[in-house]
Structure formats: C-alpha cells, structure tokens
Amino acid sequence: MKAIAVDDEPLMLYALGKAVKASPDITSVTEFGSCEETLEWVQRNPVDIAFLDINMRGMGGMALAQKIMELQPDCRIVFCTGYEKYAVEAIKLRVSGYLMKPVSAGDVQEEIDYIKGVRAKEKPLMIKCFGNFEVYAHGEKLVFRRTKTKELLAFLVDRKGAGVTGKEICARLWSDSGDEEKKHNYLRQLFFDLRNTLEAAGVNEVIVQSNYNYSVDSEKIDCDYYSYLETGKPEFHGEYMIQYSWAEETCGLLWKKSRF
C-alpha cells in the first residue's frame, strides 16, 4: 500500500511517518508538512491510504481529506489528532479511521488491518456516474481501448441491471440512420472488447447476457448512482455522465428527485 503522512508539526510528522513505515503492508510513505503541498502531489500520484493531521494551517485537514477523496475515491483517510472534538466531523466524512496522538506503530497497524478486512468484502468494480463517468477495478482506474466500449458500459450501468436489446443499444449509441447491420457487427466487437477489458482487470461476469438481452450484474458494482437511488447518498449536484447526451434524461429525473 502506498501511503502519505501529513502534519505541519515537524516532530509529529517524523513520529507519524516512522509509525506508518513500520507496517509491513506499507510499500512507500511520502511525508508532507502542508495541505497545499500534499494536494499538489496527490493530483499526480496514486495513494492507497492517507494519515492526516486535522488541525493544520491553510485549508485544514478536513478540507484536505475531502479534496483527496474527490481526486482518488478509493484512497482511505485516517485522521491523527490530539483533539477528540473532531471525531463527529470525521465520522460524517466517512473516513476509515481516527487516531489520537501520539500515534504508535501498533495503532497504525490496527487501522490498516481494519481497512484490509473491509476491502476484502467490497465489490470489485467501483463506478462513478456523478460528473464524468469513470470506472475503477480494485481501486485502479480502468482504461478502455475504445471510447465506445466505455460508453457501452455506461449505458448498461444507466439501465440499473435491467435487460436491454442490441437494437436498443444501437439506437442510443448511434443516433444517425446508418447501416443497421454494420452497427450490430460493431456492437458485437464492443461487447468482446468490454468483456476482455473487465477480465484483464480481474473483474469477471459483470456483463450478463440472457437470450437477446444484455445487462450488468449490479451486485458486483459499487456505484454512486445506485447508492443515491437507495439511500440519498452521496449528494447529487446536477451532473450525471456528462460525456453522454443520452444521459440527460436520467440526469433530469435525478434533479427532480434531489429537489424533494
């Protein structure tokens, strides 16, 4: 696991970094003394777990945690602080852990062991629909060889596990009145490419085919769209799969739901 340790007190940062490095699960630790420096680095480098002081100068640990979670949704946040008063705010952010200073190597390992246990129970595919449509397999952003392959998956996710025919998919993905046979042949290539992409990422059997209907197995997907429909969380701010014009219909329905 790649970790970062952040504290604007040099002695505390040294102690925190030392405690994190002691874990056999940690492959690298990068230390920072400011929120701004941390955020700049996180924008360019993958992080599995972040140990953050809460009461820091600048934007502060809470705001920094929110920014990190936006940039890297799979990164786990563990707050390290000398003040119990921040516990409620930390829980609201759904962080993975909350440690009181001074932080020991044993404290760090307990949090890592907990995170490993939680991850073992997680669904292998994490899909972000609010804003841009993005896909993460086991925490790594999935790269598609073809943009249409990614759009095909997006359309199936939009259907929430309901079956859809090849004809319906073609009508959505290609609005022009071109050669129907060519469209269906290309669609078969896209499904082949999609299955290969998912299998290469270690995410098997997400695509379900029954007779002439295609769907996704929603039980294998952790999706903000699905979660919002079930629990109202995370908050919807008016943007849904913004790359795709056909997603505007669902976006409108979500917007109406968010107003009531």
N, C-alpha and C positions, 0 to 999 in steps of 0.2 A: 504494500500500500504506500502511495506517495502522500506525504503529509506536509503541512505548513504549521509553524508555530508563530503566533503574533502577540507581542506585548511591547508597550512603549517604555517599560522599565527595564533597563539593560540586565540587571541581576535576575529579575523574574524571568526574562526571556531566556537567559542562559540556563536557569533551572528547568524551565519548561521544555526547552529543546533537548536537554540532557535526559529528561524523563521519557520523552517521546522516542528518542533514539534508542533507548534501552529495550524497546519492544522488538521481538524477532519478526513481527508481522510488518514492520515498517522498513521499506526499502530505501527511502530517502526522506530527509527533513530539510526544508528551507525556512530560514528564520527571518522575520521582518519586525522592524521597530515602529512602523507607522501603517495606518489604514490605507493611505493613498498608494504607498509602495506595494503593499500587498495586492490591492485591486489591479494595479497595472500588470503585475506578474501573473495573476490568475486569469487575466484575459488572454494570455498566450500559452499557458501551461496547464496540463491536466492535474487535478488534485482529488485524492480519494477521501481525505479527512483533514479538517482544519481545526486546530486548537487555538481559540481566540480569547484574549482578554476582553472583557466587556467595557470597562471604564477607561477608554483611551481617548487621547486628544484627536481632534479632527472630526470625522463623521461618527466615530464611536463604534464599538464592537457590534451592537445590534444592527445598525445600518450596513456595516460591512458584511455581516452574515447574510442579510437579505440580498445584497448585490452578488455575493458568491453563489447563493442558491439560484439566482436568476441566470447567471452565466454558466454554472455547472450544476444542474439539478440533482445529479447523483452524488455530489460531494456531501459528506456528513460533517456537521458542525458540532463541536464540543466547546462549550464556554468554560473558561477558567477565570475565577474571580474571588475576591475577598469579601464580597458583599452578597448576602442571601436575598436582599431586596429585589434582585433582578430575576429571581427564579421564575416568577409568574410570567414575565415578559418572554423569557426564554422558552417556556413551555408553549406559549401562544405561537411562537415561530416554528414549532415542531422540530426543534433541534434534537440531536441524538443524545447529548449528554450535558451535564452541568457539574463541574468540579470546583471545589473550594480550595483556595490557595492555603498553604503551599502544596503544589501538586507533586505527587510521588510517582515513581515508575509503576508501582502497583495500581494506583488509581487509573493511570493511563491504560494499562493493560486490561483492566476490568471493562472500561468503556469500549476498547477495541474488540474484546471477546463478545460483548453485547451486540455490537454492530455486525460482527460476523454472523452471529446467530440470527439476527433479523434479516440480513441479506440472503441467508440460506433459504428463507421462507418466501422471499419476494418473487414476483412474477418476472420472467426473464426479459420481457420486452416492455420498455417504457416509451410511451408515445405522448408527445406534446402537440396539442391541437390549437391551443390558445396562442394567438400571434402566428408565427410561422409554423408549419407542420414539420416536426423533426422526430426522428426515431433513434432510440438508444437500446443497444443489446448488451446486457450485462454491464451497463454503465458506460459503454463506449458508443460514441455517435456513429450511426450506421451510414456508410457511404454507398450510394447507388450508382451503378454504371450508366443508367439511363434515367433521365428526369421523368419520363413517362412511367417507369417502373415504380418510382416513389409516388407518383400521382395515383397510380392504380391502388397501391396500398392505402393511400389517404382516402380514396373513395370507399373502399371496403370498410375502413375504420368508421367513416361517417355513417355507414349503414348500421352500426352498432351490433354486428353479428347476424343481421337479417340477410337472407339469401338474395342474390341479385343475378340476373342472367347476363350472358355475354352481350346480348343485344342492348340491354340497359346500360352496361358499362361503356360500350362503344358510343352510344348516344350522348353520354355525359362527357367522355374524354375527347371526343371528336365531334364538334358541333356542326361541321361542314357536311355537305351531302356528297361525300366521295364514294369510292368503290367499297361497298359493304364487305365483299369477300376479302379484299386487302386489309380492311380494318380488323376483321376477325382473325386473319392469319397473324397480323401484328400483335393482336391481343394475346394469342397463344404464346408468342415469343416473350411477351412481357410477363406472363404468368411463370414461364420457365425461368426467366431471369430473376423474378421475385423469389421463387422457391429456392433457387441456388444461392441468392444473396442471404436469405434467412438461415439456410442450413450452414453456410460458411461461417456465420456469426454464432452458430450453436443454438439457434432458436428454431426448433423443428415443429412441424404440424400446426403452425399458426393459421395457414390458409386451408380452408375446408371446402371440398367440392362434393356436392351431392347431386347426382344426375347433371342437370344443366345449370345448377345454381352454385354461386361462389359466395363465400363469406369468410370472416375472420373468427377465430375462437377467442371470444372476449375474455374467457377465463385465464388466458395466457398473457393478457395485456394489462399493464398499469397505465391508465390514460386519464389525463386531466378532464377531458370532455365527459367521459363516463362517470368519473368521480363527481363532477359538478351536477350531473343529472340526478345522481343518487343522494348526495349529501349537501349540495350547495357550495362545496369547497373543491378547488380554490376559487377565488372570486373571478368573475368574468368581466372584462373591461372593454368589450365590444369588438375584439379582434379574434377571428377564427379561421385557421387555414388560409391566411391572406394571399397565398400564392395562386389560389384556385378560384376562378369566378363562379364555378358551380356550387362552391361552399357558402355563397352569400345567403342562400335560402335557410340553411341551418343557423347561420350567424344571426339572421333576423329572428328566428324562433328563440335562440338563446338570449338575445337582447330583450325580447318581451318577457321572458322568464325572469330575467335579472331585475326588471322594474317592479315586480310584485313580491 
